[in-house]
Amino acid sequence: MPLRFGLTALEFQEVAGRVIVDGTPDFSRLDVVDIVREAVSNGYSVIEITMDVLHIIPGSLTSESIDRLVDLKEELGHSYTAHLPFWSVELASFNEHVRLGGVTSTIEAIELAKPLEPEAYVLHTTGALATEFSGLNYDAGLVHLISTLLAGYAAASVEDIISRTEIKPHRLAIENTEFPFTVLRDLIDDLDTSICFDTAHLLSKMSGDESVMDFYNAHKDRITEIHLQDATYKEYEGAVAREDHIALGRGLMGDEVLREFLLELSNDRFEGPIIFELSKDEAGESLDYIEDVVPEALD
């Protein structure tokens, strides 16, 4: 069975390019259905809908546009995933007002996306606050304790989301973000959710320092979606410079790792979506790179 590659339909730079004319935003130029149709026509069988667009561009995602996306799915035969809001959201916050605001935003997005029957709802259980606290230059034991406490708040948020939306926990694919994933794995097991494996976040050492294959083999029992992209990571006298979400072949992944990873997915008969969180051009460049390095993945 060939691997199933997909694309983020509302990549930030491309959306900005569509709506900004002569330095002025014109939101009427954005039609989500047209963007999805274009992506499917380019050969992608799975489209990830970025639910943050609800708030960034008011009126771009409505129940009416969701109905049109459902009709398009019936016409073209593709499927959807939904990336739940993460900008300005902190489900791991110790400030109850902030945490509950994130829960409400997430529930709103899930309910809106339900008619699309997403294969997965990708969720960031931690945001910028958790990233900052988990990266403090304190004793390692203290940082782990703080991270565990924050994960407890995140777990309460996820429990609330599951209860109030009544979705099956496994439909929530918790992504490895800039937070120790070893801590999040306990949450995932306890709540019986799944995992979205972002290769760029791992390569840039946001969620851990193991290899791509080590991460995959450790968590394949729960991985239901993959975000496939390259990344860089460098240290300069204690300072870290990283770039994630770049086209394959431009970062640290390398031919050997990419080939081993995709062949292992094929051997495991991985059926989940493999999403490029990249621009249309970068995704095309990545597919060309895959065709050169591991053409079997496209057969």
Backbone torsions as a table, in degrees:
resi	resn	phi	psi	omega
1	MET	NA	126.4	-180.0
2	PRO	-69.2	152.4	176.4
3	LEU	-70.1	152.1	-175.3
4	ARG	-107.4	109.8	-177.9
5	PHE	-98.9	141.9	-179.0
6	GLY	-137.4	-179.8	-173.2
7	LEU	-140.7	143.4	170.9
8	THR	-72.3	121.9	-172.4
9	ALA	-77.7	-23.9	-173.7
10	LEU	-121.7	52.0	177.5
11	GLU	-60.7	135.5	-166.7
12	PHE	-57.0	-49.0	-175.6
13	GLN	-65.4	-38.4	-179.2
14	GLU	-70.4	-38.1	176.5
15	VAL	-62.9	-43.8	178.7
16	ALA	-60.3	-39.6	179.7
17	GLY	-64.6	-29.0	179.6
18	ARG	-78.9	-36.6	-171.1
19	VAL	-96.8	-18.3	-177.3
20	ILE	-97.3	118.9	-179.5
21	VAL	-123.0	119.5	-178.9
22	ASP	53.1	39.7	176.7
23	GLY	81.4	2.0	-178.1
24	THR	-119.5	127.6	179.6
25	PRO	-72.8	134.7	175.7
26	ASP	-128.4	92.9	-173.0
27	PHE	-66.5	-18.1	179.4
28	SER	-67.0	-15.3	-179.4
29	ARG	-79.5	-9.3	-176.7
30	LEU	-97.7	117.7	173.9
31	ASP	-124.5	109.1	-175.7
32	VAL	-59.3	-37.3	-177.9
33	VAL	-64.6	-42.0	177.8
34	ASP	-62.1	-40.3	179.9
35	ILE	-64.2	-43.0	179.9
36	VAL	-67.0	-42.9	178.9
37	ARG	-58.9	-42.1	179.7
38	GLU	-63.4	-42.1	-179.5
39	ALA	-64.3	-43.1	180.0
40	VAL	-66.6	-37.3	179.4
41	SER	-65.5	-20.9	177.3
42	ASN	-86.7	5.1	171.9
43	GLY	103.2	5.7	-179.9
44	TYR	-88.6	130.5	-175.0
45	SER	-94.7	-11.3	178.4
46	VAL	-131.5	134.0	-179.9
47	ILE	-120.8	125.0	177.3
48	GLU	-94.1	123.0	-179.4
49	ILE	-93.1	122.5	-179.8
50	THR	-84.1	105.1	-172.6
51	MET	-74.1	-12.0	174.2
52	ASP	-61.1	-22.4	-178.2
53	VAL	-62.3	-21.6	174.0
54	LEU	-50.2	-39.9	-173.8
55	HIS	-100.6	-29.7	-178.2
56	ILE	-73.4	-41.7	179.4
57	ILE	-126.2	88.1	-177.9
58	PRO	-55.2	135.7	178.1
59	GLY	89.0	-5.1	-178.0
60	SER	-78.4	-30.4	176.9
61	LEU	-123.2	108.5	179.8
62	THR	-128.0	172.7	177.0
63	SER	-61.2	-31.4	178.5
64	GLU	-68.5	-44.1	179.7
65	SER	-70.2	-31.5	174.8
66	ILE	-63.8	-42.2	177.3
67	ASP	-60.6	-39.4	178.2
68	ARG	-66.7	-35.8	176.3
69	LEU	-67.0	-35.0	175.3
70	VAL	-64.3	-44.4	178.3
71	ASP	-61.6	-39.4	179.8
72	LEU	-65.1	-38.5	177.2
73	LYS	-60.9	-42.5	178.9
74	GLU	-66.7	-32.3	-179.7
75	GLU	-75.0	-44.0	-170.5
76	LEU	-102.0	-19.7	174.9
77	GLY	84.5	13.0	178.0
78	HIS	-84.9	179.8	175.8
79	SER	-129.1	172.6	-177.5
80	TYR	-125.3	154.1	159.1
81	THR	-125.4	161.8	179.8
82	ALA	-125.0	123.8	174.0
83	HIS	-93.6	111.2	-175.4
84	LEU	-69.2	155.9	-175.5
85	PRO	-55.4	138.3	176.6
86	PHE	-137.2	-19.9	176.6
87	TRP	-71.8	126.0	-179.8
88	SER	69.7	12.1	179.5
89	VAL	-108.6	137.5	177.3
90	GLU	-138.5	92.4	-179.3
91	LEU	-73.8	-12.9	180.0
92	ALA	-101.5	14.5	-176.5
93	SER	-71.0	141.3	173.4
94	PHE	-82.5	-8.7	172.4
95	ASN	-84.6	109.2	-172.8
96	GLU	-60.5	-33.7	178.9
97	HIS	-64.3	-43.3	179.7
98	VAL	-67.7	-45.3	-178.1
99	ARG	-61.0	-47.1	-178.3
100	LEU	-68.3	-30.1	174.2
101	GLY	-63.0	-39.9	176.9
102	GLY	-65.9	-39.0	177.6
103	VAL	-61.4	-46.4	180.0
104	THR	-61.9	-43.2	178.8
105	SER	-61.9	-41.1	-179.9
106	THR	-66.5	-43.9	179.7
107	ILE	-63.3	-42.5	178.3
108	GLU	-57.3	-43.8	-178.5
109	ALA	-67.4	-42.0	179.4
110	ILE	-61.6	-46.5	-178.1
111	GLU	-63.4	-38.4	178.7
112	LEU	-66.6	-39.2	-174.8
113	ALA	-81.5	-14.5	-173.9
114	LYS	-51.4	-42.0	-179.8
115	PRO	-60.9	-20.9	177.8
116	LEU	-73.6	-14.5	-175.3
117	GLU	51.7	56.9	-178.1
118	PRO	-58.4	141.3	175.4
119	GLU	-64.4	-32.2	179.3
120	ALA	-153.1	151.3	170.8
121	TYR	-109.3	106.3	-177.9
122	VAL	-77.4	131.3	-173.2
123	LEU	-130.6	131.8	168.4
124	HIS	-93.6	111.5	-179.9
125	THR	-81.0	-14.2	178.1
126	THR	-131.7	151.2	-179.2
127	GLY	-126.2	-150.8	-172.1
128	ALA	-64.3	-36.8	-179.4
129	LEU	-65.0	-46.0	179.4
130	ALA	-64.8	-35.8	176.3
131	THR	-60.4	-46.0	-178.4
132	GLU	-63.6	-45.1	-176.3
133	PHE	-72.2	-35.6	-179.7
134	SER	-75.0	-11.8	179.2
135	GLY	-105.5	12.4	-179.3
136	LEU	-62.9	144.8	-179.5
137	ASN	-85.0	59.3	179.4
138	TYR	-111.8	178.6	173.8
139	ASP	-54.8	137.9	-174.8
140	ALA	-58.2	-36.8	179.4
141	GLY	-65.7	-38.9	179.9
142	LEU	-68.9	-41.4	179.3
143	VAL	-63.2	-39.8	178.1
144	HIS	-64.1	-39.5	178.3
145	LEU	-63.3	-45.5	178.6
146	ILE	-60.5	-44.6	-179.7
147	SER	-61.9	-39.1	179.3
148	THR	-65.7	-40.1	177.5
149	LEU	-63.1	-43.0	178.5
150	LEU	-64.1	-39.1	178.1
151	ALA	-63.4	-29.7	176.0
152	GLY	-64.0	-41.6	175.7
153	TYR	-64.8	-40.9	178.4
154	ALA	-61.9	-40.6	179.7
155	ALA	-62.3	-41.2	177.5
156	ALA	-61.1	-39.4	179.1
157	SER	-64.6	-45.7	-178.1
158	VAL	-65.0	-41.2	177.3
159	GLU	-58.6	-42.7	179.9
160	ASP	-64.9	-42.0	-179.9
161	ILE	-62.8	-45.4	179.9
162	ILE	-63.5	-44.3	-177.6
163	SER	-64.1	-43.8	-173.6
164	ARG	-81.3	-22.3	177.9
165	THR	-98.6	-18.6	-179.2
166	GLU	60.2	28.6	174.5
167	ILE	-85.2	156.2	177.2
168	LYS	-68.4	132.2	-176.9
169	PRO	-52.9	-34.5	-176.3
170	HIS	-67.2	-16.6	177.9
171	ARG	-74.8	-17.6	176.3
172	LEU	-86.0	114.9	-179.4
173	ALA	-102.9	102.5	-176.4
174	ILE	-79.5	125.3	-173.4
175	GLU	-89.5	144.5	172.0
176	ASN	-76.6	112.5	-177.3
177	THR	-116.5	-160.1	-176.5
178	GLU	-81.7	73.9	-176.5
179	PHE	-167.7	145.6	-177.3
180	PRO	-58.9	116.2	-175.6
181	PHE	-73.2	-23.5	176.9
182	THR	-60.2	-30.5	177.3
183	VAL	-75.1	-41.8	-178.1
184	LEU	-68.3	-28.1	-177.3
185	ARG	-60.2	-36.1	177.0
186	ASP	-62.0	-42.3	177.8
187	LEU	-60.9	-44.9	-178.6
188	ILE	-60.7	-44.6	179.3
189	ASP	-67.2	-42.7	-177.8
190	ASP	-63.5	-37.7	-175.6
191	LEU	-98.8	-1.5	176.6
192	ASP	60.9	38.4	175.3
193	THR	-89.9	-178.5	175.9
194	SER	-110.8	-172.4	-175.4
195	ILE	-128.3	138.2	165.8
196	CYS	-104.9	116.2	-177.1
197	PHE	-92.8	111.2	176.1
198	ASP	-97.2	110.7	-176.4
199	THR	-66.1	-33.9	-178.9
200	ALA	-67.0	-38.5	179.7
201	HIS	-65.6	-33.2	178.0
202	LEU	-75.9	-46.2	-178.3
203	LEU	-59.8	-33.2	179.3
204	SER	-90.7	12.4	174.0
205	LYS	59.7	35.1	175.8
206	MET	-77.2	-38.1	-172.3
207	SER	-112.8	-3.8	-179.7
208	GLY	165.2	178.6	-177.6
209	ASP	-121.8	14.9	177.0
210	GLU	-78.5	171.2	179.7
211	SER	-79.0	166.6	177.4
212	VAL	-58.4	-45.3	-178.0
213	MET	-68.7	-36.9	178.4
214	ASP	-64.5	-42.5	179.2
215	PHE	-63.7	-47.4	-178.4
216	TYR	-59.9	-47.8	-177.9
217	ASN	-65.8	-31.1	-179.9
218	ALA	-74.2	-27.9	-171.0
219	HIS	-124.1	7.4	-175.3
220	LYS	-60.4	-22.7	179.7
221	ASP	-64.1	-19.5	-178.6
222	ARG	-124.1	-1.7	-179.3
223	ILE	-75.4	120.3	179.3
224	THR	-116.9	-11.9	178.2
225	GLU	-147.7	149.9	178.4
226	ILE	-127.9	134.5	167.4
227	HIS	-100.6	111.1	-171.9
228	LEU	-104.5	112.9	175.9
229	GLN	-162.4	168.0	-177.2
230	ASP	-96.5	174.2	-179.2
231	ALA	-162.2	165.7	175.0
232	THR	-126.2	158.9	177.5
233	TYR	-154.3	125.8	177.0
234	LYS	-141.8	149.8	176.2
235	GLU	-117.5	134.3	178.8
236	TYR	-127.0	100.8	177.9
237	GLU	49.8	46.1	177.4
238	GLY	93.3	-19.4	177.4
239	ALA	-88.2	145.8	-178.0
240	VAL	-110.2	133.4	172.6
241	ALA	-121.1	125.0	-179.7
242	ARG	-138.2	152.5	174.2
243	GLU	-137.3	121.8	178.8
244	ASP	-114.5	172.9	179.6
245	HIS	56.8	58.0	173.3
246	ILE	-122.2	161.8	-175.7
247	ALA	-60.4	147.2	176.2
248	LEU	-58.6	139.9	-178.6
249	GLY	94.2	-5.7	-178.4
250	ARG	-107.3	0.6	-176.0
251	GLY	-134.8	-141.5	-171.4
252	LEU	-89.1	-10.9	-173.6
253	MET	-56.2	-54.9	178.4
254	GLY	80.2	153.7	-177.0
255	ASP	-60.9	-45.8	-174.0
256	GLU	-63.2	-44.8	-178.4
257	VAL	-68.1	-44.2	179.8
258	LEU	-59.9	-44.6	-179.1
259	ARG	-63.6	-47.0	-180.0
260	GLU	-60.6	-42.4	-176.7
261	PHE	-65.0	-50.5	-177.0
262	LEU	-68.4	-35.3	176.4
263	LEU	-67.3	-36.2	177.3
264	GLU	-66.2	-39.3	175.8
265	LEU	-60.9	-42.7	178.9
266	SER	-64.0	-44.5	179.6
267	ASN	-62.5	-34.4	179.4
268	ASP	-81.7	-2.0	-177.3
269	ARG	55.9	45.7	178.9
270	PHE	-64.9	123.9	-175.3
271	GLU	-106.6	-3.8	-176.4
272	GLY	-76.1	166.5	178.0
273	PRO	-70.8	143.3	174.0
274	ILE	-116.4	104.7	-169.2
275	ILE	-101.8	132.8	169.7
276	PHE	-89.7	113.8	173.5
277	GLU	-89.2	64.1	-172.4
278	LEU	-137.8	168.8	172.1
279	SER	-67.3	165.7	179.5
280	LYS	-58.2	-42.0	-179.7
281	ASP	-67.6	-41.7	179.7
282	GLU	-66.7	-37.3	177.3
283	ALA	-65.6	-41.6	177.0
284	GLY	-62.4	-41.0	176.6
285	GLU	-61.9	-39.0	-179.9
286	SER	-67.6	-39.7	177.5
287	LEU	-65.4	-39.1	176.3
288	ASP	-62.0	-39.0	179.3
289	TYR	-65.8	-41.9	177.3
290	ILE	-62.2	-41.4	179.9
291	GLU	-61.0	-32.8	178.3
292	ASP	-76.8	-40.8	-170.7
293	VAL	-89.8	-41.3	-177.2
294	VAL	-144.2	70.3	-176.5
295	PRO	-60.2	-23.6	179.5
296	GLU	-58.4	-28.1	-177.4
297	ALA	-69.2	-16.5	-177.4
298	LEU	-103.3	-2.8	-178.8
299	ASP	-77.4	NA	NA
